[in-house]
Every structure is written in structure tokens, then in C-alpha cells.
């Protein structure tokens, strides 16, 4: 048995990694996506688990073609489908793909993205060492400049910031299409929310993962081509829905442990955050002026920072660094 298999505690012949692919009307990208599974340089046992969620295009035919190719190459393919008129949503499709799979580890892949050949091998190595963690990776965006700030954020967070910057509007600090984790840990956290369209199932799972003490790591290699396009499921989630989940998570995880705090931003975002807080965290909404406004040098930590990063040519970041504060203790970004 291979050393990695012994480390993972798997019996001989067990599938080490299941690549989990939910599919809905993905014919534009699916061929390239599945080709990237075929091109993996992983030498241990791997399977592909696809769930086709009521696709009306040519996705089923593409899946059938790649099932033959992959199985000829020694990669088993498990295909499930929802044949009703309406899709059940990304959370449901991912859960079904996991249920029908058998791998000790789960490698998540969106049907519009493309893996680099080393992805499964390198993330598997990391996951063996960190069994209670979600392992991510760096990405290359397509089109290249479609979300430049977001892509820089994904790729450049430090190891500490993967855990401290979990409250920002960017969402999970390792993005869902790069996730790799053990099956055992996935079921310990619980399945994806199956509420369907408009539900941020990845964000909700990520928050549950953190609440249960899970770690977050990133392989510092670009292992995924991450596509941006108008049909992406992320566009179906309302900004206000995500805002409400973020505020609740911030209150539960940080503000419940602080006796007082300062919101860094007297503008629209800072005021919106203040109004969104529970009465206990706001104390009471007082008559105008509701809360005092002061210069950042005169303000007292801890801070919740509602200023967007990477937008001021470094001016905001310089002001913050002047205060010699520690992120995760003296401040959190909420931007």
C-alpha cells in the first residue's frame, strides 16, 4: 500500500479521491472541465462523481463521452441525475454527488472550471496532514481582469488571514471550487444547504466548518482556472442575503466576546453595519447624533473595519499599519 494511503487510514483498493462535479446546463465548458480530470497526474485511486441536475442542453451527452474515456484510463465514473423539469439547486447536486461517491477525500470542481494536472495530487498531500481542514489553492481568473481585486485577495491572503478575513463580502477565504477535504470531516460539518436558488450554500457550509473548529489552508500554487460569466450560480444570491449571514456570523464569533468596539467607517457601510447589529451589540440606538465620530488616530480598538481594501493606492493600508495593531485581536475586516 502507498505511504499516503497508510497515512489516511484507508484499506487497500479503497478510492482515495472522489472529484465532485455538479452539472446544470454546462455544455459550453463541460468538455474542458472533464478533460482536466482525465489529465490529473495523481497516481493513486481516483473516481469522478457527477450529478446532472435537470440539464436541458447537451451536458448528458458530454458526460457519457467522458465516462467512456475516463474509465478506459482507469478512472471510475459515477453519474446521477435529477430528471424532473426543474433543477434542485447547487447544494442538492453537490450533496447527491457526494452521497453516490466513495472516496476517502472529496475534491470539489465546478463544471465551468478547469483543474491544473497537479491539483488532486498536491491537495491530497496537504489534506492527509490536515484532516479537519478545508484545503484551497490559488487560481487564475478567466477572463484575466474580470475580478482583479477579488483574485488578488484570493491568491495573497496570509495563513493567518485565511481565518481572520472570513467576515468580508468576498465570502470564504478559500473559494468553493478549490475545496478539498476528507469525507469524514465533510459529514462531521453536515451537508450543503439544499434551499436552492438564492442560497449561499458554500458560505453557510464554510461558517459551520469554522464553528466546529475546522482549519483553512491553501496550497500556494495556481491549480484552477476559475471562470467568471453571467450564468454562474453565485450571481443568483442576493447581496442582502449574504450581508445578513455575515452580520450574524460576526456577532456570534467576535462581537459576543467584546465588551465594546469601534466601527472604522463613518460612511454608508459603517452606518449600515451599525443599524444591522442586534440591540445587545448596538446597546440602544440613541437620539442623533447616534454614535460619536472621530479621527482614526483618536479611535480606540478593537475595530470592525468597513473600508474596502486595495482601493486607495495603499493609503488606507498605511493608516492601519501606523497603529501597530494585530489582525484577529485588535481588528477584523468586514468591508
Secondary structure, DSSP 8 states (H G I E B T S, - for coil): --HHHHHHT--TT---EEEEEEESS-TTTHHHHHHHHHT----S-EEEEEEEES--SSHHHHHHHHHHHHHHTT-EEEEEEE-SSS---HHHHHHHHHHT---SEEEE--TT-EE-TTHHHHHHHHHHH-TTEEEEEEEEEESTTTTHHHHHHHHH--TTHHHHSTTSTT--SS-GGG-EEEHHHHHHH-------TT--HHHHHHHHHHHTT-EEEEEEEEEEEEE--TT-GGGGS-HHHHHHHHHHHHHHHTGGG-S--EEE--SHHHHHHHHHS-HHHH----SSS-S----GGG--S-EEE-S-SS-STTHHHHHHHHTT--BTTTEEE--
